[in-house]
Amino acid sequence: MRFSVLIFLLLSACASDPSDFDGQLNCGAERFSDLLGKREAALEAVTLPSRSRILRPGDAITLDFSPNRLTIDIDDQGFIASVTCR
């Protein structure tokens, strides 16, 4: 029982508070929109913000929303499918 309470507290500490979101996505995704449709290898030539993540099919991810985090999705063919703030 205590273990499950500890896990709950740790997970809830990681979640973003939706009331903090002011409606502005500010992760800089627009600067990387030219990567859409390119091979994943194109990421080697750019410097991504520190709050970035690259997601591939089957990756486990957190469900928290972070308007400051750049998220790049790679499709199952190895191409960049989306560049978003989340």
trRosetta pair geometry for C-beta under 8 A, 3 or more apart (Angstrom, degrees):
i j d omega theta_ij theta_ji phi_ij phi_ji
1 4 6.1 -59 -155 34 31 107
1 5 6.7 29 151 -17 65 106
2 5 5.6 -55 -151 36 37 113
2 6 6.3 41 151 -22 68 104
3 6 5.6 -54 -151 35 32 113
3 7 6.5 33 152 -18 65 103
4 7 5.6 -48 -146 35 35 113
4 8 6.4 40 153 -21 64 104
5 8 5.6 -52 -150 35 32 114
5 9 6.4 31 153 -18 65 106
6 9 5.8 -56 -148 37 31 110
6 10 6.4 29 155 -17 65 107
7 10 5.8 -57 -148 39 30 110
7 11 6.2 25 157 -15 66 110
8 11 6.0 -60 -146 41 27 107
8 12 6.1 22 159 -16 65 111
9 12 5.9 -57 -140 39 28 107
9 13 6.4 33 157 -25 62 106
10 13 5.8 -55 -152 29 29 113
10 14 7.0 25 152 -18 61 105
11 14 5.8 -58 -156 32 36 111
11 15 7.0 43 150 -33 66 100
12 15 5.6 -41 -152 15 42 117
14 62 6.6 -104 138 -144 129 148
14 64 6.3 -132 131 -36 84 150
15 64 4.9 -167 -131 -102 55 114
16 20 6.7 -111 175 51 90 123
16 21 7.6 69 143 -52 124 101
16 64 4.8 122 2 -179 90 108
16 65 5.6 -104 56 70 135 61
16 66 5.4 172 -57 -82 146 71
17 20 4.6 84 82 -10 96 108
18 21 5.6 -37 -165 9 52 117
18 65 6.9 50 -97 56 85 125
21 65 7.3 -9 -72 112 141 121
21 67 5.8 122 -129 -21 97 133
24 67 6.8 105 94 159 53 146
25 29 6.9 -21 140 14 123 121
25 67 4.9 -129 -118 -159 55 97
25 84 7.9 -64 -166 -177 147 70
25 85 3.8 153 -169 56 109 148
26 67 6.1 54 27 137 72 100
26 68 5.9 -13 80 -100 86 69
26 85 7.0 94 36 -129 26 155
27 49 6.7 -155 -175 46 75 152
27 51 6.9 -112 -133 96 98 108
27 52 7.9 127 -179 -91 115 72
27 66 7.9 89 -77 118 124 84
27 67 6.6 -150 -34 157 97 48
27 68 5.4 135 -85 -172 81 26
27 69 5.7 -36 -110 73 135 16
27 70 4.3 169 157 -65 120 68
27 71 7.8 13 137 -2 167 66
27 84 7.9 58 59 138 140 39
27 85 3.7 164 14 -111 122 98
28 31 4.8 -20 173 17 92 121
28 32 7.1 73 127 -7 85 100
28 49 5.8 127 42 -37 137 135
28 70 6.2 -42 64 -74 87 123
29 32 6.0 -76 -159 47 43 99
29 33 6.8 71 146 -61 74 83
29 70 5.9 165 -79 -126 74 89
29 83 5.0 155 -160 136 93 88
29 84 5.6 16 -119 -128 154 18
29 85 5.2 -117 -25 -39 125 82
30 33 5.6 -16 -152 -23 42 118
32 35 5.1 -16 172 6 83 123
32 46 6.9 107 -117 165 102 163
32 48 7.6 29 -86 -112 148 83
32 70 7.0 78 20 -160 147 135
32 72 7.3 -78 135 -87 145 116
32 83 4.8 -151 101 -166 105 150
33 36 5.9 -15 -176 -12 57 114
33 83 5.9 -155 -94 65 48 136
34 38 7.9 33 136 -20 63 131
35 38 5.3 -91 -165 35 55 121
35 42 5.6 169 -137 109 90 131
35 43 7.1 58 -146 -77 140 71
35 46 7.3 -71 -76 -6 128 155
35 72 7.2 -30 108 -134 145 127
35 80 4.9 -28 141 91 95 169
35 83 5.9 101 63 -59 112 140
36 80 5.7 -121 -115 105 31 105
36 81 7.7 27 -143 -172 77 12
36 82 7.3 22 -113 -107 99 27
36 83 6.2 -108 -65 0 88 109
37 79 6.1 -14 -156 -180 31 121
37 80 6.6 -39 15 66 21 84
38 42 4.0 18 132 -13 134 156
38 79 6.8 161 87 -151 21 79
38 80 5.5 12 57 21 71 116
39 42 5.7 127 69 -18 66 93
39 78 5.9 5 -147 131 79 100
39 79 6.1 -60 -98 -103 40 63
39 80 7.6 47 108 -12 7 85
40 43 6.0 -30 179 5 58 115
40 54 7.8 96 -149 -173 106 134
40 74 5.1 24 -91 -124 118 131
40 78 5.1 -92 -2 -176 112 76
40 79 7.1 -127 -38 -99 73 15
40 80 6.5 139 -89 -56 54 79
41 44 5.7 -26 -176 4 60 117
42 45 6.1 -54 -170 30 52 109
42 46 7.4 28 144 -6 73 110
42 80 6.9 -74 54 -18 122 131
43 46 6.1 -72 -152 43 44 101
43 48 7.2 -2 -163 -44 99 121
43 54 6.8 34 -136 -100 168 143
43 72 7.0 140 -98 118 130 165
43 80 7.5 138 -52 -76 101 125
48 52 4.0 -58 153 18 124 172
48 70 6.3 -148 -168 83 103 142
48 72 7.7 -94 -117 -13 140 133
49 52 5.2 131 66 -43 72 104
49 70 5.4 118 42 3 113 129
51 66 7.2 -117 173 134 126 136
51 68 5.5 14 104 128 158 90
51 69 4.6 -104 154 -107 102 67
51 70 6.6 117 101 14 71 77
52 69 6.9 160 -96 -170 28 69
52 70 4.2 -20 -110 70 85 104
52 71 7.4 175 -158 -77 59 33
52 72 7.1 17 -175 -3 105 102
53 61 7.5 122 137 -126 150 109
53 69 6.6 13 4 171 101 114
53 70 7.4 167 24 90 55 60
53 71 5.4 -8 64 -114 91 73
53 72 7.4 -168 95 30 46 70
54 72 4.9 -20 -112 70 72 104
54 74 6.4 36 176 -21 94 113
55 59 4.9 -145 -152 58 74 143
55 61 6.0 -9 -114 -70 128 134
55 71 6.4 10 -5 -172 117 97
55 72 7.0 171 23 84 71 49
55 73 5.1 -25 70 -109 103 65
55 74 6.7 -172 89 20 48 77
56 59 5.1 104 55 -34 65 115
56 74 4.7 -19 -102 65 72 117
57 74 7.4 -99 -15 93 71 80
57 75 7.1 38 -44 -171 109 34
57 76 4.7 19 -22 -82 154 84
65 86 5.8 -58 -139 -157 74 74
66 69 3.9 54 93 0 119 116
66 85 7.8 -112 103 173 60 78
66 86 6.8 87 52 163 60 27
67 85 5.2 36 -159 149 53 123
67 86 7.5 5 -94 -93 41 37
68 85 7.2 35 -51 -158 8 110
69 85 6.7 123 67 -159 50 64
69 86 6.6 -62 77 83 98 28
70 83 7.2 -12 -168 -170 96 82
70 84 7.8 150 -155 84 51 33
70 85 6.5 -42 -96 -98 47 62
71 82 7.6 6 108 107 89 100
71 83 7.7 165 85 -153 51 37
71 84 5.3 -24 64 70 97 81
71 85 7.1 126 15 -130 89 13
71 86 5.0 -48 12 56 140 86
72 80 6.0 -43 -174 -141 105 105
72 82 7.2 179 -148 90 42 56
72 83 5.4 -2 -106 -106 79 73
73 80 7.3 111 77 -162 52 57
73 81 4.7 -57 102 65 101 101
73 82 4.4 25 36 46 115 93
73 83 7.9 -138 22 -63 72 37
73 84 7.6 16 -9 16 105 105
74 78 6.4 -9 -180 -141 111 33
74 79 7.0 153 -156 75 68 27
74 80 6.2 -44 -101 -97 65 48
74 81 6.6 128 -143 4 13 94
75 78 7.2 -51 73 17 70 19
75 79 5.2 -7 39 59 109 81
75 80 7.9 116 0 -168 85 1
75 81 4.2 103 -47 -53 98 126
80 83 6.7 19 168 -52 119 96
